[in-house]
Amino acid sequence: MMNTHSRSPDFLLRLAVALTGVFAFLQVYSVQAVLPLLVRDLQASEVQAGLAVGATVLGVALMSPFMGMLSDAVGRKVFIVGSLLFLGVPTALLAVAASIEQMMFYRFLQGLAVPGITVVLIAYIGEEFGGKAMTRLMSLYVAGTVLGGFMGRFLLGHLSEWMGWRSAFYVMAALSFAGALFVWRQLPASQRFVPKPDFQTALRTLSGHLKNRYVAAACLLGACVLCSLVGCFTYINLHLAQAPYRLDSGSLANLFAVYLIGMVITPLSARLINRFGSRRTILLAVGLSAAGVLGTLFAPLPAVVAALALMSSGVFITQAATISYIAANVTEGRSLASGLYYMAYYGGGTAGSWLCGLAYAQGGWTGVVWVLLLVQAAALLIAGRGMAKAV
């Protein structure tokens, strides 16, 4: 049996980790590509359509810390595979949603499944690997989430053009079930996992994490990261569906090809992290992201696309550096620490869908940009001061 902590991960393991990230995020943001269709077919407002994105994010935020406790007590692989199976059920139910409220409910159920994949996989990597191998796998996982985020929007957008958005959700559900089968077959069982079934121990670990400045800084930064990403890529769709752009769902799906740039850049972020450290890498990445947000104010569509590529790449590098930061600074209860991070991370995404929705309703896309810049400024402050002595 391979001693994973002392050996570099082989190709199949690297592929399994990356594709687990793909399947985890295939559903999370997919509806962003069809928001104009939901506004029309379900007679929803712009804010309600945005909350259909935020509902999944809210489910992830609420479930993340509890999934961390359960996984620390029971194990890793069983939660990853089981969560992928469960994810396919509400995805299929989205096809029969009769109102935007039903859509929100099924999207919320999707969110409840995601932490069993994301939180647990991060803990798995942190336990089984160390040093550069851990950083490399974390970056591959984030690259997989980037690809999954793109593929979800791309597939749902184009499938909706070909067969309607309701039938498209059945296809998306089938992909989740296929993902569960693949991960079950390819992801190795844990070798270094030590169960901690004592609830009192979990509470003590939770208390320790809440007092840990490294965990607190990572959580606050994570909230800023997803707040900006969800706010930007939710309402840019409504902005570009209007004059003078008037993009249809297929064209909006193509817009998310900018995520593929992030997929290439994110694995390279491991070199930046290993050379400059998490804090400096985060400061650079947040600055790039803020520049991209400003660039979306330019009118030509190619300029908007380039700005979105810059904004999203900065976000992906920030996320890779932040989860590596947690793994390097937390040695006990990693799954719970990851759960707290994702609770804050996705809580920020829920806030982004709501705050940017209000800003869009009042001031259009320019209003959204101002909110995003304030969030990026907060992220720079957190990284600059809260992580000053981090590894």
N, C-alpha and C positions, 0 to 999 in steps of 0.2 A: 504494500500500500504506500502511496506517495506521501512523504512528509512535506506537506504543502508549505510550511513555514520556512523551510530551508532550501526549497528549490524554486526556480522560476516557473510560472504557470505555462503549461503547454498550450498548443493552438486550440484544442477543443474546449479547454477551460476558459480561455480568453474569449472564444466565440460564445460560450454559454453565458458568461457574465454580460457581454455586450448585448446579446439578444434578449436576455432577461430584462434589461433596461428598455429595449425596444417594446416588448410586449407589455411592460408596466405602463408605458406612456402612450400606447397606441390609441387609447380611448379618452385620456384625460382632457385633451384640448380639441378633440376632433370636431366638435360642433362649431368651433370658431369659423370654419370654412363655409358653414351653411346658415349663419345667423340671419342674413337678409331673408332667406327662405322661411325661417322660423317666425320672423316678424310678420311675414305675409300670411303664411298658412295657419299659424296658431293665433293670429291677431294679437301679437305681443308688442309691448313697448320696447324701446332700445335698452332701457335699464333691465327689464325682465329678461330679455334675450341675453344680456351680459351675465345676469345672475344664473342662467342655465349653465354657463361656464363655471361661475363661482360656486355652484352647489356641489359639484364634484370636488372642488378644492376644499370646501368646508368639510366634507366627509373625510377627506384625507387628514385634515388638521385635527379633527376630533378623535379619530381612531389611532393616530400614530403613536402616542405614548402608551396606550393600552396594548397595542400590538407588540411594542418593545418589551413590556413586562411579560406577556404571554410567551414570546419567543425566548426570552432569557430563561424561562422556566421549563419549556418543552423542547425547543429545538429550532432549526433553521429551515431545512429543505421542505418539510411538511407544510409550513406556512406559505412558502413561496408558491408551491404547486397548487395548494388548496385555494389560495387567493386568486390565482389566475383562472381557475375553474369558476369560482364565484363571480368574477368580473364579467364573464360572458353572459350571465343570466340577465342583469338589468340592461346590458347592452342590447340584447334581443328585445326586451320589453320597450325600449325606446321607439321601436318600429310601430307600436300601437298607441303611443301617447296621443290623447285627444285634446290636451290643453298644455299651455306652457307650464302650469303648475305640476301636472303629471311628469312633464319632461324634467323639471327641477328635481322631483322626488326620485326618479330613476337615475338621474345623474348623481344625486347624493348617494344612492346605493353603490354606484360605481366607485365613488370616492372611498367608501368604507373598505373596499377590497384592496386598494392600491398600497396601503402601508405594509400589508403582509408580504409584499414584494420588495418595496423600496427600503423600508427600515431594516428588514431582516437581511437583505442582501448586503447592505453596508456593514452590518454587524458581522456577517459571515466572512467578508473580505478582511475586515480588521482583525478577526481572530485567526484566520488561516494563513495570513501572509504578513510580512514585515518589510520595512525599508522601501526600496525602489519598486519591488514587486507589488506591494500594497498600493503605492501611488499610481503605478501603471494600471492596475486593475480598476481602481477608483475612476481614473480618467476614461478607461474603456467603458465602464458602466455609464458615466455621464454622457459619453459619446453615443451610447445606445439609447439613452433617454432622449437625446437630441434627435436621433434618427426616428425613434418612435413618435415623438411629437410632430415631426414633419410628416411621416407616413400616415398618421391618423388623419390629419387635416387634408393631405393630398388625396388619399384614397376616398374619404367620405365626400370630399368636394366633387371629385370626378365621377364617383359612383352615383352621386345624387343627380348629376347631369344625365347619366345614362339610364338609370332605373328608378329615380326618385329617392328622396332621403329616407323614406321608411324602409324600402327594400334594402337600401345600402346598410342600414344598421344590422340586418341579419347577417350580412357578409362580415361586418366588423365583429359580431359575436362569434362567428365561426373561427376567426383568426385568434381570438382569445383562447378558445378551447384547444386549437392547434398549438398555441404557445405553451399551454400547460403540459401537453404531451411531450413537447421538445425539452422543456426544462427538466421534467421528471426523468427523461432518458439520459440527459447529458450533464447535468450539474452534479458533481461529486458530493457524497455525504460529508458532513462535518467530521473532522478528526480532532479538533482542539476545543470543541464546545464542552463547557461544564455547566450542567443545569443548575439553576438557582430557583427552586420552586417555593421557597419561603417568602410569603408576602411581606413579612416584616423586613426581610432583607431588601426587598424591592423598594419599600418605602424609605428605608435608610439610604439606599442608593439614589432614589429620587431627590431626597433632601440634600444629599451631597452635590448632585448635579445642579440643583437650583442655586447653590452657593458658589458654584465653580464659575469664575469669571470667563474662562475659555468657552464654556458651554453657553453662558449668557450672551457673550459677544457674537458667537456663531449664530445663535437663534435670532437675535435682532437683525443681523446682517441678512440671514436667510429670508426674513420677513420682507425686507426692502427689495431683495432680489426678485422674488416672485410677484410682489406687488407691481413692480415696474414691468415685468414680462407679461403678466396676464392683462394688465391695464392697456399696455401698448398693442398687443396682438389681438385683443378682443375688439377694440374700438377702431383700430385702423381698418378693419374689414368693413364696418359701417361707413367709415369715411370714404373708402375707395369704391364703395358700391354706389355712391352718389356722384353728381356732376362735379367736376368735368370728367371723372374717370369711368364711372358706370361699369365696373367689373362684375361679371357673373360669378357663380359659385366655382366653376372650373378655373377661371382666371385667379380668383382669390386663393384657391388651393395651390395653384402654381406659385403664388407669392411666397408660400412657406418653403420654397426651395432655398431661401436664404438660410434655413436651418442646416442645410448640408454643409455650408461653410463652417458653421459651428461644430459640426461633426468632425471636420478635418482639424480645426484649430484646437478643440478640447483635448485630444490625446497629446498634442504638442505642449499643452499647458503643464504636463508633468515635468517637462524640462525646466520651465520657468519656476515652478514651485521648488524643485530640487536645488535650483541655483540661487534663487533670490528669497525663498521663503514664502509662506502663505500671505503674510500681511502686505508685502510689497507687490506681490502679484495681484492681490485683490484691489489695491489702490489704483494700479494701472488699468485693470479690467473695468472697474467702475467708471473711471474717467473716459475710457473708450465708449462705454455704453451711454454715458451722458451726451457725448458728442453725437452719437447716432440718433438719440432722441431729438436733439436740436435740428439735425439734418432732415428729419421728416417734414419740417415746415417748408422746405423747398417744393415748388409746384410740380416740376417734371416727374413723371412716374419713375423713370430710371434712377433719379436722384433719391426718391423715397425708398426704392428697393435697396439701393446701396446703403442708405442710412439704417434701414432695418437690419441689414446684414451686420453692420458695425455694432448696433445696439445689442442684438442677440448674441453675437460672439463674445462681447464683454460680459454678458450675463452668464454664459456657459462656463467661461474661464473662472469667474467669481465662484460659481457653485462648486466646480472641481476643487478649487483651492480651499473652500470652506469645509467641505466634507473631509478632505485630507487633513485639515487643521484639527477637526474633531478627533479623527482617528489617531493623530499624533499626540494629542493632549489628554485623551481619556483612556484609561487602562481598565477600569471596572465598569460593568453595566453598559457596554458599548451600544447594545440594542436600545436600551432605554434612553441613552444620550441621543442616539439617532432619532428616536421617536419624538423627543422634545424638540429637536431641531426641525423635524418635518412638521410638527404641530405649529411652530412659529412660521416656518416657510410657507405652508399652505394657508395659514391664517392670514399672512400677508397677501397671498393671492386672492383670497376672498375679499379682503379689504380693497384690493386693487380693482376688482370687477365692480364693486359698489361705488367707490369714490370716483373712479374714472368714468363710470356711467353717469353720475351726477354732473361731473365736469363736462362730459360730452353733451348732455342735455342742455346745459346752460351756456357753454361757450364753444361747442363744436370741438374739432380736433385740437385747436390751439389751447383750449382749456385743459385737455388731457395732457398735453405736453408740459404745461406748467406744473401739474400735479406730479408727473414723472420726474421732472427735474428736482423738485423738493425731496422726493424719495431718494434720488441718487445722491443728493447732498447729505442726507442723513446717513446713507451707507458709507460715504467717505469719512464722515465723522466717527462712525462706529469702528471702522477698520483702522483709522489713523490713531485713535486713542484707546479703544477697547482691546485692540490686539497688539499693543505696543511692545509687549515682551513675549509674544507668542513664538512658537517654533515655526 
